[in-house]
Amino acid sequence: MNCIILTAPCDSRLDMLVAEGCTVTRSQAAKWISAGACNVNGKMLTKAGEAIRAGTVIHVDIPEIVEAKVEKQDIPISILYQDEDLAVVDKPYGMVVHPANGNESGTLVNALLFAISDLSGVGGVKRPGIVHRLDKDTSGVMLVAKNDIAHLRLSEQLKNREMEKHYLAVVEGTMKELSGIIEKPIGRSEHDRKKMAVVSDGRPSRSDWTLLESLRGAALLDVHILTGRTHQIRVHMQSIGHPVAGDPIYGLKHGVNVPRLMLHAHTLSFTHPRTGERMQFEAPLPPEYLNALQKLRLEPDAPLRMNIG
């Protein structure tokens, strides 16, 4: 166990000081604090929100890094780009991002550990390198960090809404407007804790949508999410009466006939954590998504409008 001694530069919360001083995320700092890793004047502090005055000396006992006990698996995965700091991957439909009870293998993390040797451990041993996640049934572009500094800086961009994410969504019904903004708080459903819902005391959430093309009984949208809540697009679109087609949780029982959840993370823009360069990546539509979309189009032979963002 390593001990880092910090001196608070200003009045602040304990978790913010530890995160800044140890170059980790606030959530990681909070875990250390609750586990009893922080000491001030011989007193253990276990509350992340503890008020600390400027000049206070904080001793932080950082746990030893634990090797990920997750199996490396040779699972084909498309890497769109990589350098010494990060990788951009195209997650396939039906793949779980990180191992959990019931899904200990066959995940994106299993594939990443085989394909990339130098992933960061900020996200915990079972989700190394993962900066943000996609639902199992959502395909598309994802960002992975290769070192802890890159992970922290990319996570900060995500938190500060400096990362831009656009999804292609086929939704049920006819859109009456060409675009719209959905700002509704999202939290756990009061009726089913396994589902998310629009709830008054939920976390602030915003999704901006633009109609790309009207389809047979459906519509193709570009959805730009400004927050990253669990199932955000699926819950928001359901809340305005246009659930994502093929959604087994929030969708219609007798909606348009599609083979999968018609949600695809299409483009991702962010600032490179080392160079400061603004970068954008695009994940092409998977064949099963594109085939289903073509069958719903009113003019199948017309060029598909893809100039989103």
C-alpha positions as semicolon CSV with decimal commas, in nm:
position;residue;x (nm);y (nm);z (nm)
1;M;0,000;0,000;0,000
2;N;0,137;0,341;-0,102
3;C;0,084;0,655;0,105
4;I;0,041;0,994;-0,062
5;I;0,052;1,309;0,150
6;L;-0,161;1,597;0,021
7;T;-0,197;1,955;0,141
8;A;-0,534;2,113;0,063
9;P;-0,470;2,421;-0,156
10;C;-0,812;2,568;-0,070
11;D;-1,131;2,492;0,121
12;S;-1,296;2,198;-0,053
13;R;-1,462;1,858;-0,025
14;L;-1,242;1,564;0,068
15;D;-1,326;1,360;-0,242
16;M;-1,241;1,650;-0,472
17;L;-0,905;1,703;-0,304
18;V;-0,816;1,333;-0,316
19;A;-0,926;1,302;-0,681
20;E;-0,716;1,602;-0,783
21;G;-0,414;1,512;-0,570
22;C;-0,405;1,144;-0,669
23;T;-0,514;1,193;-1,032
24;V;-0,818;0,968;-1,011
25;T;-1,190;1,012;-1,066
26;R;-1,409;1,142;-0,783
27;S;-1,595;0,812;-0,773
28;Q;-1,266;0,626;-0,721
29;A;-1,163;0,877;-0,454
30;A;-1,497;0,827;-0,280
31;K;-1,442;0,449;-0,274
32;W;-1,101;0,493;-0,113
33;I;-1,245;0,733;0,144
34;S;-1,535;0,504;0,239
35;A;-1,285;0,217;0,275
36;G;-1,090;0,418;0,534
37;A;-0,793;0,522;0,321
38;C;-0,785;0,889;0,434
39;N;-0,636;1,021;0,756
40;V;-0,626;1,377;0,895
41;N;-0,441;1,440;1,222
42;G;-0,464;1,071;1,311
43;K;-0,839;1,061;1,249
44;M;-0,985;0,839;0,977
45;L;-1,232;1,025;0,753
46;T;-1,489;0,810;0,573
47;K;-1,729;1,067;0,423
48;A;-1,657;1,183;0,070
49;G;-1,828;1,516;0,131
50;E;-1,623;1,600;0,441
51;A;-1,534;1,973;0,443
52;I;-1,158;2,028;0,444
53;R;-0,996;2,365;0,513
54;A;-0,705;2,506;0,313
55;G;-0,367;2,394;0,448
56;T;-0,497;2,069;0,595
57;V;-0,259;1,775;0,549
58;I;-0,426;1,457;0,426
59;H;-0,265;1,112;0,428
60;V;-0,408;0,884;0,159
61;D;-0,325;0,513;0,171
62;I;-0,367;0,394;-0,187
63;P;-0,440;0,021;-0,222
64;E;-0,204;-0,184;-0,433
65;I;-0,314;-0,227;-0,792
66;V;-0,495;-0,557;-0,836
67;E;-0,451;-0,742;-1,160
68;A;-0,774;-0,794;-1,349
69;K;-0,896;-1,149;-1,290
70;V;-1,084;-1,145;-1,615
71;E;-1,013;-1,396;-1,887
72;K;-0,853;-1,273;-2,208
73;Q;-1,055;-1,406;-2,500
74;D;-0,975;-1,401;-2,869
75;I;-1,305;-1,248;-2,974
76;P;-1,307;-1,059;-3,307
77;I;-1,355;-0,687;-3,247
78;S;-1,321;-0,389;-3,478
79;I;-1,069;-0,131;-3,356
80;L;-1,133;0,192;-3,547
81;Y;-0,826;0,372;-3,410
82;Q;-0,561;0,342;-3,141
83;D;-0,247;0,514;-3,016
84;E;-0,046;0,512;-2,692
85;D;-0,328;0,679;-2,496
86;L;-0,658;0,545;-2,624
87;A;-0,847;0,318;-2,856
88;V;-1,177;0,364;-3,037
89;V;-1,374;0,044;-3,095
90;D;-1,694;-0,055;-3,272
91;K;-1,896;-0,261;-3,023
92;P;-2,118;-0,521;-3,191
93;Y;-2,486;-0,569;-3,116
94;G;-2,556;-0,827;-2,845
95;M;-2,222;-0,793;-2,666
96;V;-2,214;-0,700;-2,296
97;V;-1,950;-0,434;-2,219
98;H;-1,804;-0,563;-1,892
99;P;-1,820;-0,886;-1,690
100;A;-2,092;-0,920;-1,425
101;N;-2,287;-1,197;-1,260
102;G;-2,420;-1,415;-1,539
103;N;-2,186;-1,257;-1,795
104;E;-1,833;-1,347;-1,687
105;S;-1,707;-1,414;-2,039
106;G;-1,772;-1,313;-2,398
107;T;-1,779;-0,944;-2,305
108;L;-1,612;-0,645;-2,466
109;V;-1,364;-0,632;-2,177
110;N;-1,265;-0,996;-2,239
111;A;-1,202;-0,907;-2,603
112;L;-1,013;-0,586;-2,518
113;L;-0,780;-0,761;-2,273
114;F;-0,675;-0,996;-2,556
115;A;-0,648;-0,729;-2,826
116;I;-0,489;-0,447;-2,621
117;S;-0,219;-0,511;-2,361
118;D;-0,199;-0,166;-2,199
119;L;-0,545;-0,074;-2,069
120;S;-0,592;0,162;-1,773
121;G;-0,732;0,033;-1,444
122;V;-0,920;0,345;-1,329
123;G;-1,256;0,185;-1,398
124;G;-1,191;-0,110;-1,168
125;V;-1,051;-0,455;-1,234
126;K;-1,360;-0,584;-1,412
127;R;-1,393;-0,295;-1,657
128;P;-1,037;-0,187;-1,743
129;G;-1,008;0,109;-1,975
130;I;-1,382;0,162;-2,016
131;V;-1,458;0,538;-2,027
132;H;-1,830;0,503;-2,107
133;R;-2,057;0,211;-2,186
134;L;-2,327;0,103;-2,428
135;D;-2,622;-0,125;-2,358
136;K;-2,582;-0,488;-2,464
137;D;-2,822;-0,445;-2,756
138;T;-2,681;-0,110;-2,871
139;S;-2,400;-0,125;-3,126
140;G;-2,146;0,136;-3,221
141;V;-1,852;0,353;-3,132
142;M;-1,693;0,337;-2,785
143;L;-1,387;0,498;-2,630
144;V;-1,125;0,308;-2,428
145;A;-0,835;0,456;-2,226
146;K;-0,488;0,298;-2,224
147;N;-0,347;0,481;-1,923
148;D;-0,484;0,640;-1,608
149;I;-0,414;1,002;-1,707
150;A;-0,597;0,957;-2,037
151;H;-0,882;0,785;-1,854
152;L;-0,918;1,072;-1,607
153;R;-0,908;1,346;-1,873
154;L;-1,153;1,167;-2,102
155;S;-1,388;1,101;-1,808
156;E;-1,374;1,473;-1,725
157;Q;-1,474;1,558;-2,084
158;L;-1,766;1,321;-2,054
159;K;-1,874;1,474;-1,724
160;N;-1,835;1,831;-1,852
161;R;-2,032;1,755;-2,172
162;E;-1,730;1,823;-2,392
163;M;-1,764;1,485;-2,560
164;E;-2,024;1,474;-2,838
165;K;-2,217;1,154;-2,903
166;H;-2,470;1,100;-3,182
167;Y;-2,688;0,792;-3,223
168;L;-2,897;0,667;-3,511
169;A;-3,235;0,551;-3,382
170;V;-3,532;0,406;-3,567
171;V;-3,836;0,494;-3,357
172;E;-4,199;0,391;-3,379
173;G;-4,460;0,618;-3,541
174;T;-4,461;0,938;-3,743
175;M;-4,278;1,243;-3,609
176;K;-4,489;1,560;-3,622
177;E;-4,187;1,789;-3,590
178;L;-3,851;1,799;-3,767
179;S;-3,657;1,819;-3,441
180;G;-3,705;1,837;-3,067
181;I;-3,542;1,853;-2,725
182;I;-3,632;1,613;-2,445
183;E;-3,531;1,732;-2,098
184;K;-3,674;1,491;-1,844
185;P;-3,508;1,349;-1,528
186;I;-3,429;0,977;-1,535
187;G;-3,407;0,738;-1,241
188;R;-3,507;0,388;-1,133
189;S;-3,867;0,296;-1,203
190;E;-4,083;0,290;-0,891
191;H;-4,271;-0,012;-1,029
192;D;-3,977;-0,218;-1,161
193;R;-3,631;-0,155;-1,015
194;K;-3,469;-0,326;-1,313
195;K;-3,602;-0,056;-1,544
196;M;-3,535;0,314;-1,577
197;A;-3,809;0,575;-1,609
198;V;-3,881;0,945;-1,615
199;V;-3,919;1,030;-1,246
200;S;-3,946;1,364;-1,066
201;D;-3,644;1,303;-0,845
202;G;-3,427;1,150;-1,118
203;R;-3,100;1,283;-1,258
204;P;-3,123;1,571;-1,510
205;S;-3,115;1,429;-1,864
206;R;-3,127;1,584;-2,209
207;S;-3,160;1,432;-2,556
208;D;-3,179;1,641;-2,876
209;W;-3,327;1,469;-3,179
210;T;-3,345;1,551;-3,550
211;L;-3,557;1,373;-3,809
212;L;-3,339;1,227;-4,084
213;E;-3,602;1,030;-4,275
214;S;-3,966;0,924;-4,242
215;L;-4,017;0,547;-4,278
216;R;-4,308;0,303;-4,303
217;G;-4,467;0,335;-3,958
218;A;-4,142;0,463;-3,814
219;A;-3,877;0,735;-3,840
220;L;-3,497;0,751;-3,855
221;L;-3,355;1,002;-3,607
222;D;-3,019;1,148;-3,520
223;V;-3,017;1,167;-3,139
224;H;-2,752;1,376;-2,966
225;I;-2,733;1,300;-2,595
226;L;-2,596;1,574;-2,372
227;T;-2,605;1,349;-2,065
228;G;-2,528;0,979;-2,036
229;R;-2,793;0,819;-1,818
230;T;-2,868;0,447;-1,827
231;H;-3,112;0,369;-2,112
232;Q;-3,146;0,745;-2,172
233;I;-3,253;0,745;-2,538
234;R;-3,481;0,445;-2,488
235;V;-3,657;0,604;-2,190
236;H;-3,678;0,952;-2,342
237;M;-3,820;0,831;-2,674
238;Q;-4,074;0,611;-2,495
239;S;-4,179;0,913;-2,284
240;I;-4,286;1,107;-2,595
241;G;-4,472;0,813;-2,747
242;H;-4,202;0,706;-2,995
243;P;-4,009;0,414;-2,841
244;V;-3,705;0,277;-3,020
245;A;-3,807;0,001;-3,259
246;G;-3,719;-0,350;-3,147
247;D;-3,679;-0,251;-2,781
248;P;-3,764;-0,557;-2,566
249;I;-3,797;-0,347;-2,249
250;Y;-3,949;-0,012;-2,345
251;G;-4,087;-0,086;-2,691
252;L;-4,424;-0,174;-2,841
253;K;-4,545;-0,535;-2,841
254;H;-4,666;-0,503;-3,199
255;G;-4,442;-0,239;-3,351
256;V;-4,257;-0,240;-3,682
257;N;-4,089;-0,569;-3,770
258;V;-3,715;-0,542;-3,700
259;P;-3,459;-0,804;-3,588
260;R;-3,286;-0,601;-3,315
261;L;-3,290;-0,287;-3,103
262;M;-3,258;-0,016;-3,367
263;L;-3,013;0,200;-3,175
264;H;-2,657;0,256;-3,298
265;A;-2,387;0,485;-3,156
266;H;-2,285;0,640;-3,487
267;T;-2,035;0,919;-3,414
268;L;-1,817;1,023;-3,122
269;S;-1,618;1,347;-3,093
270;F;-1,368;1,432;-2,819
271;T;-1,042;1,616;-2,752
272;H;-0,732;1,399;-2,742
273;P;-0,607;1,392;-2,380
274;R;-0,242;1,437;-2,478
275;T;-0,233;1,641;-2,802
276;G;-0,543;1,857;-2,755
277;E;-0,656;1,768;-3,109
278;R;-1,030;1,746;-3,167
279;M;-1,109;1,401;-3,308
280;Q;-1,425;1,242;-3,451
281;F;-1,493;0,877;-3,529
282;E;-1,780;0,700;-3,699
283;A;-1,900;0,342;-3,665
284;P;-2,067;0,219;-3,986
285;L;-2,415;0,073;-3,966
286;P;-2,406;-0,306;-3,906
287;P;-2,555;-0,514;-4,191
288;E;-2,858;-0,633;-3,989
289;Y;-2,942;-0,273;-3,891
290;L;-2,897;-0,143;-4,245
291;N;-3,104;-0,425;-4,397
292;A;-3,391;-0,362;-4,153
293;L;-3,374;0,011;-4,221
294;Q;-3,382;-0,039;-4,599
295;K;-3,699;-0,251;-4,571
296;L;-3,873;0,032;-4,385
297;R;-3,770;0,311;-4,622
298;L;-4,032;0,471;-4,844
299;E;-3,773;0,512;-5,120
300;P;-3,522;0,226;-5,077
301;D;-3,315;0,332;-5,379
302;A;-3,270;0,693;-5,269
303;P;-2,942;0,791;-5,099
304;L;-2,959;0,747;-4,723
305;R;-2,910;1,078;-4,542
306;M;-2,618;1,030;-4,304
307;N;-2,481;1,383;-4,261
308;I;-2,566;1,396;-3,892
309;G;-2,424;1,604;-3,612
